[in-house]
Amino acid sequence: MRKLIEHTVVADGMPDDAVTVLNFNYTSPYRWLKQRFGDADLVNIHGMLDGESIFGIDGSGNLDNRDILPFTKTYRVLKSARGVPSGSIAYPSQRGGDGLKTSSIIFFGHSLSRADYSYFESIFSTVDLYNGHTSLVFLYSNYAKGVRESEVAKVLALLDYYGSSLGIAGRSNNLAHKLMLEGRLVVREI
């Protein structure tokens, strides 16, 4: 986790802006993060192992189907006693009225599968990924042969899927290229 946070720190040793950790793995090993960066938000989007854990399918395209709805993570998070995060987890890439912006989104240890695509789509839309200035940094641990190749393939699949959802002619198939040319797409070993 320390290595992840180092990617958001600028020269003075403080985060570029606020740090938000959106955790999908039901654990909370980040107590030191709050001590070092007091404004860091830690969000276990699907709960914690020692509390209410939320499992289910992605809600995209399923929220109007009453038979499937109870099995979606969207429904289960909203109906849970803990509710949803109290504040935003992403900000427009340009500084807004509250002075915050999302300068980079760092991924580590996520399958990038469609099971959580709704979250990626919402965050990418909030930061206006295509027209904005937010960088995507995908970090991986090289624990086996072929890990980098696998990570690159997952990143490109995610961006291709998101690009095609934009529905704007000429933009759907070039999102990854645009981000690379602008220096806003990084896949790096941690």
C-alpha positions as CSV (number, residue, x, y, z in Angstrom):
1,M,0.0,0.0,0.0
2,R,2.9,2.4,0.7
3,K,4.2,1.8,-2.8
4,L,0.8,2.7,-4.2
5,I,0.5,5.9,-2.3
6,E,4.0,6.9,-3.3
7,H,2.6,7.2,-6.8
8,T,0.3,10.0,-5.7
9,V,2.8,12.0,-3.7
10,V,4.5,15.1,-5.1
11,A,7.8,16.7,-4.2
12,D,6.7,18.1,-0.8
13,G,5.8,14.6,0.4
14,M,2.0,15.3,0.5
15,P,-0.6,14.0,-1.9
16,D,-1.3,16.0,-5.0
17,D,-4.8,16.4,-3.8
18,A,-7.0,14.2,-1.6
19,V,-6.3,10.5,-1.6
20,T,-9.2,8.1,-1.8
21,V,-8.7,4.4,-1.6
22,L,-11.5,2.4,-3.1
23,N,-11.0,-1.1,-1.8
24,F,-12.7,-4.1,-3.4
25,N,-11.1,-6.9,-1.3
26,Y,-12.9,-6.7,2.0
27,T,-9.8,-5.9,4.1
28,S,-8.6,-2.7,5.8
29,P,-4.9,-2.6,6.3
30,Y,-4.7,1.1,5.9
31,R,-4.6,2.5,9.4
32,W,-1.2,4.0,8.8
33,L,-2.6,5.8,5.8
34,K,-4.9,7.9,7.9
35,Q,-2.0,8.7,10.2
36,R,0.2,9.9,7.4
37,F,-2.4,11.5,5.2
38,G,-5.2,12.6,7.5
39,D,-7.5,13.6,4.6
40,A,-7.3,10.1,3.1
41,D,-10.7,8.4,2.5
42,L,-10.8,4.7,2.8
43,V,-13.8,3.1,1.2
44,N,-14.5,-0.6,1.3
45,I,-17.2,-0.5,-1.3
46,H,-18.4,-4.0,-0.7
47,G,-18.0,-4.1,3.1
48,M,-15.4,-5.9,5.2
49,L,-14.8,-9.5,6.2
50,D,-15.5,-8.8,9.9
51,G,-18.7,-7.0,9.1
52,E,-21.3,-7.0,6.3
53,S,-19.7,-8.4,3.1
54,I,-21.5,-7.7,-0.2
55,F,-21.3,-10.2,-3.0
56,G,-23.3,-10.1,-6.3
57,I,-23.3,-9.3,-10.0
58,D,-22.8,-6.0,-11.7
59,G,-25.9,-3.9,-11.8
60,S,-25.4,-2.5,-15.3
61,G,-28.4,-3.4,-17.4
62,N,-30.0,-5.3,-14.6
63,L,-31.5,-2.7,-12.3
64,D,-35.0,-2.8,-13.9
65,N,-35.3,-6.6,-13.8
66,R,-37.0,-7.4,-10.4
67,D,-35.9,-11.1,-10.7
68,I,-32.2,-10.2,-11.0
69,L,-32.1,-6.9,-9.0
70,P,-31.7,-8.5,-5.5
71,F,-28.5,-10.3,-6.8
72,T,-26.8,-7.1,-7.9
73,K,-24.1,-5.4,-5.9
74,T,-25.7,-2.0,-6.6
75,Y,-28.9,-3.1,-4.9
76,R,-27.1,-4.8,-2.0
77,V,-24.8,-1.9,-1.3
78,L,-27.7,0.6,-1.3
79,K,-29.9,-1.6,0.9
80,S,-27.2,-2.4,3.4
81,A,-27.2,-0.7,6.8
82,R,-23.8,0.9,6.1
83,G,-25.1,2.6,2.9
84,V,-22.7,4.2,0.4
85,P,-19.7,6.4,0.8
86,S,-20.5,9.8,2.4
87,G,-18.5,11.8,-0.1
88,S,-17.4,11.6,-3.7
89,I,-14.7,9.2,-4.6
90,A,-13.8,11.0,-7.8
91,Y,-13.8,14.6,-8.9
92,P,-13.7,16.3,-12.3
93,S,-10.2,16.3,-13.7
94,Q,-10.4,20.1,-13.8
95,R,-10.5,21.8,-10.4
96,G,-14.1,22.2,-9.4
97,G,-15.8,24.7,-7.0
98,D,-14.6,22.7,-4.0
99,G,-10.9,22.9,-5.3
100,L,-10.6,19.1,-5.7
101,K,-9.7,17.2,-8.8
102,T,-8.8,13.7,-9.6
103,S,-5.3,13.9,-11.1
104,S,-4.7,10.1,-11.3
105,I,-6.5,6.9,-10.7
106,I,-4.2,4.1,-9.6
107,F,-5.2,0.4,-9.9
108,F,-3.6,-2.5,-8.2
109,G,-4.7,-6.1,-7.7
110,H,-8.1,-5.8,-9.4
111,S,-9.1,-8.2,-12.1
112,L,-10.6,-5.3,-14.1
113,S,-13.4,-7.6,-15.0
114,R,-16.9,-6.6,-16.0
115,A,-18.1,-7.6,-12.5
116,D,-17.1,-4.1,-11.3
117,Y,-17.4,-2.3,-14.6
118,S,-20.2,0.0,-13.3
119,Y,-17.7,1.6,-10.9
120,F,-15.1,2.1,-13.6
121,E,-17.6,3.6,-16.0
122,S,-19.0,6.0,-13.3
123,I,-15.5,7.1,-12.2
124,F,-14.2,7.5,-15.8
125,S,-17.3,9.6,-16.7
126,T,-16.9,11.8,-13.6
127,V,-13.4,12.7,-14.6
128,D,-14.3,13.0,-18.3
129,L,-11.6,10.5,-19.1
130,Y,-11.7,11.2,-22.9
131,N,-11.5,15.0,-22.7
132,G,-10.1,15.5,-19.2
133,H,-6.6,15.3,-17.8
134,T,-6.8,12.4,-15.4
135,S,-4.1,9.8,-15.7
136,L,-4.7,6.0,-15.3
137,V,-1.9,4.1,-13.6
138,F,-2.1,0.3,-13.6
139,L,0.4,-1.3,-11.2
140,Y,1.1,-5.0,-10.9
141,S,3.3,-7.3,-9.0
142,N,5.5,-9.5,-11.2
143,Y,4.8,-12.8,-9.3
144,A,4.8,-15.1,-12.3
145,K,5.7,-15.4,-15.9
146,G,3.4,-13.4,-18.2
147,V,1.9,-11.1,-15.6
148,R,2.7,-7.9,-17.5
149,E,1.2,-9.2,-20.7
150,S,-1.9,-10.3,-18.9
151,E,-2.2,-6.9,-17.2
152,V,-1.8,-5.0,-20.4
153,A,-4.4,-7.2,-22.1
154,K,-6.9,-6.5,-19.2
155,V,-6.2,-2.7,-19.3
156,L,-6.8,-2.6,-23.1
157,A,-10.0,-4.6,-22.8
158,L,-11.3,-2.3,-20.1
159,L,-10.5,0.8,-22.1
160,D,-11.9,-0.6,-25.3
161,Y,-15.2,-1.5,-23.5
162,Y,-15.4,1.9,-21.9
163,G,-14.6,3.6,-25.2
164,S,-17.3,1.8,-27.0
165,S,-19.8,2.8,-24.4
166,L,-19.1,6.5,-25.2
167,G,-21.1,6.1,-28.4
168,I,-19.3,9.0,-30.0
169,A,-18.1,8.3,-33.5
170,G,-14.3,8.1,-33.8
171,R,-13.8,8.0,-30.0
172,S,-14.8,4.5,-29.2
173,N,-11.8,2.7,-30.6
174,N,-9.0,5.1,-29.9
175,L,-9.3,5.8,-26.1
176,A,-6.2,3.8,-25.2
177,H,-4.2,5.4,-28.1
178,K,-5.3,8.9,-27.0
179,L,-4.3,8.3,-23.3
180,M,-0.9,6.9,-24.4
181,L,-0.2,9.8,-26.7
182,E,-1.1,12.2,-23.9
183,G,1.1,10.4,-21.4
184,R,-2.0,9.5,-19.3
185,L,-1.8,5.7,-19.5
186,V,0.8,3.8,-17.6
187,V,1.2,0.0,-16.9
188,R,4.1,-0.4,-14.4
189,E,5.5,-3.1,-12.1
190,I,5.3,-2.1,-8.4
